[in-house]
Amino acid sequence: MQHPFWDTIYFGNSIFDYTVMLLSFIVLLIVLKSVQGFALEHLRRFAEKTSTDLDDVLVKIIGSVRPPFSAFLATYLASRSIAMSGIVEKIFTAVLVIWITYQIIVAIEIFIDYVITRRERENGDGNSAAMHLASVFLKTLIWIFALLTALSNLGVNVTSLVAGLGIGGIAIALAAQNILGDLFSGLTIYLDKPFAVGDSIKVGETIGTVEKVGMKTTRVRAQQGEEIIFPNKDIASAQIHNMARMKERRVAFSFGVTYETDDKKLTKIPAWVKEIIEHEPNTRFDRTHFKEFGDSALLFEVVYFVTSSDYPLHMDARQNINLAIREKLGKEKVHIAYPTQTVHMKNG
């Protein structure tokens, strides 16, 4: 039989009920902290044995749960054993919803920072502005979505608020559509990565090296030396040739010999050209054919590949092959044709 002291009522609950709640709070707090500590300890040990840093992000997310949140969560769960007024219960529930939403946002932000930092290391400092833009944009969307979700869970009608935000967003977008177009195009360039800092690209008639990808513009150093600044909206909608991702260069050219060339020598020309190309380093022979009868020459077509994207090496190989073909034809007394016209005069 309980002592009258334990039956004493305060705010609708006995001292015994409050004691049970306090003991429940202590047990729950110990359990929550123990689970968190156990998870962090084992995850840290596991992270030390792996090469990936994704598990380090998980450690950081679990570590972001601070003691005040654990204490409040234990208080909320323990308080379910006592009777509370409606207003107090609503306050407790509202605080819990907001706090859990905040913890989820913190976890997502930690993951976003991890992804952005990793991409920044991979792509270099030239894309830092675009990466910062992507981070701010994503975090802003998450906060807006989380706020609306929290308000909806607290019983607030967010329909009119969403409608108001939509109308306001349309007005802002119309007023700053050029700026927003460049900003979103910069985000598209960052996410799609059609080029990186240091790549040699061709945009329209401009050929140059990418020096910086910013929030609003992309800067390219042209071959002539000047810096060209492209609005991101223009460069994102243009056809881009990325020469830096070229694995090899295809070379196709034709040359002609005179009609007076001996038939036996004519049949040997493809083999001579093949031997010359195969002897040249960093090249891959494709084909040589007697293509057609030209107006003033017998035309041969040659196709080969330079197995490097390096432009000076490509030009060196072309020069060596061209000189070797000319030398070989000269030794064999095969004359390279040039445009000529023969006029036959008829007596009378």
C-alpha positions in Angstrom: 0.0 0.0 0.0 1.5 3.3 -1.0 2.3 6.0 1.5 0.1 9.1 1.4 3.1 11.2 0.3 3.3 9.3 -3.0 -0.4 9.9 -3.6 -0.1 13.6 -3.3 -1.4 15.2 -6.5 0.2 18.1 -8.3 -1.2 19.4 -11.7 -3.2 16.2 -12.2 -0.4 13.7 -11.4 0.9 12.1 -8.2 4.4 12.4 -6.8 4.7 8.7 -7.7 3.9 9.4 -11.3 6.5 12.2 -11.4 9.1 9.8 -9.9 8.4 7.2 -12.5 8.7 9.9 -15.2 12.0 11.0 -13.7 13.4 7.5 -13.6 12.2 6.9 -17.1 13.9 10.1 -18.2 17.2 8.9 -16.7 17.0 5.5 -18.2 16.0 6.8 -21.6 18.8 9.4 -21.6 21.4 6.7 -20.7 20.1 4.4 -23.4 20.1 7.2 -26.0 23.6 8.3 -25.2 24.9 4.7 -25.0 23.4 3.9 -28.4 25.0 7.0 -29.9 28.4 6.3 -28.3 28.3 2.7 -29.3 27.4 3.6 -32.9 30.1 6.3 -33.1 32.8 4.1 -31.6 32.2 1.2 -34.0 31.7 3.4 -37.0 35.1 5.2 -36.3 36.8 1.9 -36.1 35.2 0.8 -39.3 36.1 4.1 -41.0 39.8 3.7 -40.1 39.9 0.4 -42.0 38.2 1.6 -45.2 39.5 3.8 -48.0 36.2 5.6 -48.7 35.4 8.8 -46.7 31.6 8.2 -47.0 31.6 6.4 -43.6 33.3 9.5 -42.1 30.3 11.5 -43.2 28.0 9.1 -41.3 30.2 9.5 -38.2 29.8 13.3 -38.5 26.0 13.1 -39.0 25.6 10.9 -35.8 28.0 13.1 -33.9 25.9 16.2 -34.8 23.2 15.0 -32.4 24.0 17.1 -29.3 23.1 16.3 -25.7 20.3 18.9 -25.5 18.4 17.1 -28.2 18.9 13.7 -26.5 17.8 15.2 -23.2 14.6 16.7 -24.8 13.8 13.5 -26.6 14.2 11.5 -23.3 12.0 14.1 -21.6 9.3 13.9 -24.3 9.2 10.1 -24.2 9.2 10.0 -20.4 6.4 12.6 -20.2 4.1 10.2 -22.0 3.5 8.4 -18.7 1.9 11.4 -17.1 -1.2 13.5 -17.8 -0.5 16.8 -19.4 -2.8 19.7 -20.4 -3.5 20.1 -24.1 -1.5 23.2 -24.5 1.6 21.8 -22.8 1.4 18.6 -25.0 1.0 20.7 -28.1 4.1 22.8 -27.1 6.1 19.6 -26.5 5.0 18.1 -29.8 5.8 21.3 -31.7 9.3 21.6 -30.3 10.0 18.0 -31.0 8.8 18.3 -34.7 10.9 21.4 -35.2 14.0 19.9 -33.5 13.8 16.6 -35.5 13.3 18.6 -38.7 16.4 20.7 -37.8 18.5 17.6 -37.1 17.4 16.1 -40.5 18.4 19.3 -42.2 21.8 19.3 -40.5 22.4 15.7 -41.7 21.5 16.6 -45.3 23.7 19.7 -45.2 26.6 17.6 -44.0 26.1 15.3 -46.9 25.8 18.2 -49.4 29.1 19.7 -48.1 30.8 16.3 -48.5 29.6 16.0 -52.1 30.5 19.6 -52.9 34.0 19.3 -51.3 34.7 16.1 -53.1 33.7 17.5 -56.5 35.8 20.6 -55.8 38.9 18.4 -55.1 38.2 16.5 -58.3 37.6 19.6 -60.5 40.1 22.1 -59.1 39.6 25.6 -57.6 38.3 27.1 -60.9 34.8 25.6 -60.2 34.6 26.8 -56.6 32.1 29.6 -57.3 29.8 27.3 -59.2 30.1 24.7 -56.4 29.3 27.3 -53.8 26.2 28.3 -55.9 25.1 24.7 -56.0 25.5 24.3 -52.3 23.6 27.5 -51.4 20.8 26.6 -53.9 20.3 23.1 -52.6 20.4 24.1 -49.0 17.9 26.9 -49.6 15.5 24.5 -51.2 15.9 22.0 -48.3 15.2 24.7 -45.7 12.1 25.9 -47.6 10.8 22.4 -48.0 11.6 21.5 -44.3 9.9 24.7 -43.1 6.7 24.0 -45.0 6.7 20.4 -43.9 7.1 21.3 -40.2 4.3 23.9 -40.4 2.1 21.4 -42.1 2.7 18.8 -39.3 1.9 21.5 -36.7 -1.5 22.0 -38.3 -0.8 25.2 -40.2 -2.5 25.5 -43.6 0.4 26.1 -45.9 -1.6 26.2 -49.2 -2.0 30.0 -49.2 1.6 30.4 -48.2 2.8 28.2 -51.0 0.6 30.1 -53.4 2.0 33.4 -52.2 5.6 32.1 -52.5 4.8 31.0 -56.1 3.5 34.4 -57.1 6.4 36.1 -55.5 8.8 33.8 -57.1 7.4 34.4 -60.6 7.6 38.2 -60.1 11.2 37.9 -59.0 12.1 35.5 -61.8 10.6 37.9 -64.4 12.5 40.8 -63.0 15.8 39.1 -62.9 15.5 36.4 -65.6 18.8 37.2 -67.3 20.7 36.9 -64.0 18.9 33.8 -62.9 19.4 32.3 -66.4 23.2 32.7 -66.0 23.1 31.4 -62.4 21.1 28.3 -63.3 23.2 27.8 -66.4 26.3 27.9 -64.2 24.7 25.3 -62.0 24.0 23.2 -65.1 27.6 23.4 -66.3 28.8 22.4 -62.8 26.5 19.4 -62.6 26.8 18.2 -66.2 30.5 19.0 -66.4 30.9 19.4 -70.2 34.3 20.8 -69.6 36.7 21.6 -66.7 39.3 24.2 -65.9 42.3 23.6 -68.1 40.3 22.0 -70.9 40.8 23.2 -74.5 37.4 23.9 -76.0 35.8 25.4 -79.1 32.6 27.5 -78.7 31.3 28.8 -82.0 34.4 30.2 -83.7 36.4 30.7 -80.5 39.0 28.2 -79.5 40.8 28.5 -76.1 41.5 27.1 -72.7 39.0 27.3 -69.8 40.4 29.4 -67.0 37.4 29.8 -64.6 33.8 28.7 -64.3 32.0 31.3 -62.2 28.5 31.8 -60.9 27.5 34.0 -63.8 30.3 33.8 -66.4 32.9 31.4 -67.8 36.3 32.7 -68.7 38.3 31.3 -71.7 41.8 32.2 -72.7 41.8 32.3 -76.5 44.6 31.1 -78.7 45.5 34.7 -79.6 46.0 35.4 -75.9 43.0 37.5 -75.0 40.5 36.5 -72.3 37.0 35.9 -73.6 34.1 36.1 -71.0 31.0 34.0 -71.9 27.7 34.4 -70.1 26.9 31.0 -68.7 23.5 31.1 -70.4 25.1 31.5 -73.8 27.8 28.8 -73.3 25.3 26.3 -71.9 23.1 26.6 -75.0 26.0 26.5 -77.5 27.6 23.5 -79.2 30.9 22.9 -77.3 33.8 21.0 -78.8 36.0 19.7 -75.9 39.4 18.9 -77.4 40.8 17.8 -74.0 38.7 14.7 -74.1 39.9 13.7 -77.5 41.8 10.3 -77.3 43.2 10.5 -80.8 43.1 12.6 -83.9 41.9 11.4 -87.3 43.8 12.6 -90.4 42.3 12.3 -93.9 44.0 13.8 -96.9 44.3 13.3 -100.7 47.2 13.6 -103.1 47.4 13.1 -106.9 50.0 11.8 -109.3 50.3 12.4 -113.0 48.4 10.4 -115.6 51.7 9.3 -117.1 52.6 7.2 -114.0 53.4 3.6 -114.7 50.7 1.1 -113.9 53.0 -1.1 -111.8 54.1 1.9 -109.7 50.5 3.0 -109.4 49.5 -0.2 -107.7 52.5 0.0 -105.3 51.6 3.5 -104.0 49.1 2.3 -101.3 51.7 -0.1 -99.8 54.4 2.6 -99.8 52.1 5.0 -97.9 51.1 2.3 -95.4 54.7 1.5 -94.7 55.5 5.2 -94.1 52.6 5.7 -91.7 53.3 2.5 -89.7 56.9 3.5 -89.4 55.9 6.9 -87.8 55.5 6.7 -83.9 52.2 7.5 -82.3 50.2 6.8 -85.5 47.7 4.1 -86.5 47.2 3.3 -90.2 43.6 3.0 -91.4 43.6 2.9 -95.3 45.0 4.2 -98.5 43.0 3.8 -101.8 43.3 5.0 -105.4 40.2 7.1 -105.1 39.3 8.5 -108.5 40.4 10.0 -111.8 40.7 13.7 -111.3 40.7 16.4 -113.9 44.5 16.6 -113.9 45.6 13.8 -111.6 45.1 10.2 -110.4 43.9 10.8 -106.8 44.7 8.8 -103.7 42.9 9.1 -100.4 44.8 8.4 -97.1 43.3 8.0 -93.6 45.3 7.4 -90.4 45.0 8.3 -86.7 47.5 10.1 -84.4 47.1 8.3 -81.1 47.4 11.4 -78.9 45.3 14.5 -78.4 48.5 16.6 -78.2 48.3 19.1 -81.1 52.0 19.8 -81.6 52.7 16.0 -81.7 49.8 15.6 -84.2 51.3 18.3 -86.4 54.8 16.8 -86.2 53.5 13.4 -87.3 51.6 14.9 -90.2 54.7 16.8 -91.3 57.0 13.7 -91.1 54.5 11.6 -93.1 54.0 14.3 -95.8 57.8 14.7 -96.2 58.3 10.9 -96.3 55.6 10.5 -99.0 57.1 13.2 -101.1 60.6 11.7 -100.7 59.4 8.2 -101.6 57.5 9.3 -104.7 60.6 11.3 -105.8 62.9 8.3 -105.4 60.5 6.1 -107.5 60.2 8.9 -110.1 56.5 9.3 -109.5 55.5 12.8 -110.1 53.0 14.6 -107.9 50.4 16.3 -110.1 49.5 19.9 -110.1 46.6 21.5 -112.0 47.5 21.4 -115.7 45.6 21.6 -119.0 46.7 20.1 -122.3 45.4 21.7 -125.5 45.4 19.4 -128.7 45.6 21.4 -131.9 43.9 20.0 -135.0 45.3 20.8 -138.4 43.0 22.7 -140.8 
